[in-house]
Amino acid sequence: MTGIRALTLVLDEPSSIASALRDALGWTIESDFGSFASLTAPGSIPLWINAPAPGEDTSRGIVIHLHCDDVDEAFQQAVQRGALTVREPIDMDFGERSACVRIAAAPGITIDFSRPLG
């Protein structure tokens, strides 16, 4: 068995969400077909966004953890680009520096910028 090829979120309006993630996080949109979009962050697997099938729920309560060399800088850039603050940068008791944001266009999804301490 191999590793994870991509992560898919089922969300309304994939094109709008892909654009919002690109704008707030600086990711690259690889493809956008309206009901499906694919984005990548440097050194990461693709994030695919699919529109829900009839009767299918959208993704909720998901945290996407991004490794960052400079959590504070990544957080500030995202907020300056329109991301909403969930948690400002802080050293967590389990040995990580972490900060979280949300993107208004992607309800139910939290982006966590983090790195190990030390």
N, C-alpha and C positions, 0 to 999 in steps of 0.2 A: 504494500500500500504506500502511496505517496502522500505528500503534504497537502495543505489547503491550497487550492487553485485560485479561488476567489471567495468573496463574501457577498451574498445577495441580501438586500433589504427590499421588502415589499412595501412600497409607499405610493401614495397618490402623486401624480404629476412628476415623474422621473426627470424630465427635462429641466423643470424649474429647480428641483432639488440639486441636480448635478451642477447647474449654474451657480446656485447659492454656495455649495461646498467649494467649487472652484474659486469663487470670489473671496470667501472667508478664510480658506485654508491654503490657497495657492496650488491646489491639485490640478491635474491635467485631465480634461475630458477626452477620452480615447474614441468614444462613439456615442451617438445620441440619435435614437430612432423614435423619439416621442414616448412610447410605452416602455422603452428600455434605454438605459444609459450606463456607460462604463467609465469610471474614473480611476486614476492612479495617483498615489503619493510617491515621492522619491523612495526607492528601496522597499516598496511594499507590494503586496498582492493587489489585484484589481478589486474595487468595490463596484458591484453591479447593483443597479436600482431597477426593479421591475414594477410596473403597475399591477395592482391586484387583479386577479381573475374574478369574474362575477361571483359574488358571495364570499370571497376570500377577505380576511382581515388584513390590515396593514401591520407592519412591524412596530413594536412598542417595547419600551423598557430595555433598550439595547445601549451598551456602552462600547464605543470603539476606542481602544487604547492605542495611542501613538507614541512610539519611543522618540524622545527629543533630547538632543544634547543640552539645549537651553530651554527648559520648560517655561521660564518667565518670558523670554523673548517670543516663543511660539504662541503663548497665551496672549500677550500684548498685541501681536500682529493680527491674530484672529479677531480680537475685540475691536481693534481699529478698523478691520474690514467688515464689521457688522455682526460678529458672533455675540451671543448673549452670555454673560457671566453666570456660571453655576457655582463654581468655587475658584477663588483666586489661588495663586501658587502658594503651596504650603508643604512643609516636610511632614510626611505621614509617619505614624508610630511604627509602621511595618517596613520602614526603610526605603521609601520612595518619595521623591518630590513630585507633586501632582497638581494639576489645575484642570478645571473642566469648563466647557462651553456647550451651548446648544445653538443650532442654526434654526431660525424661525420657520424656514421652509420645510424642515425635516422634524416634525413633532415626534416625540418619543425616542429620539436618538441623542445621546450625549457623547461628546468627544472629550477624551481624557488625554492630556499631554502629560507624559511621565518619564522618569528615569530613576534608576537606582541611586541611592545616596552613597557617597564615599568612593 
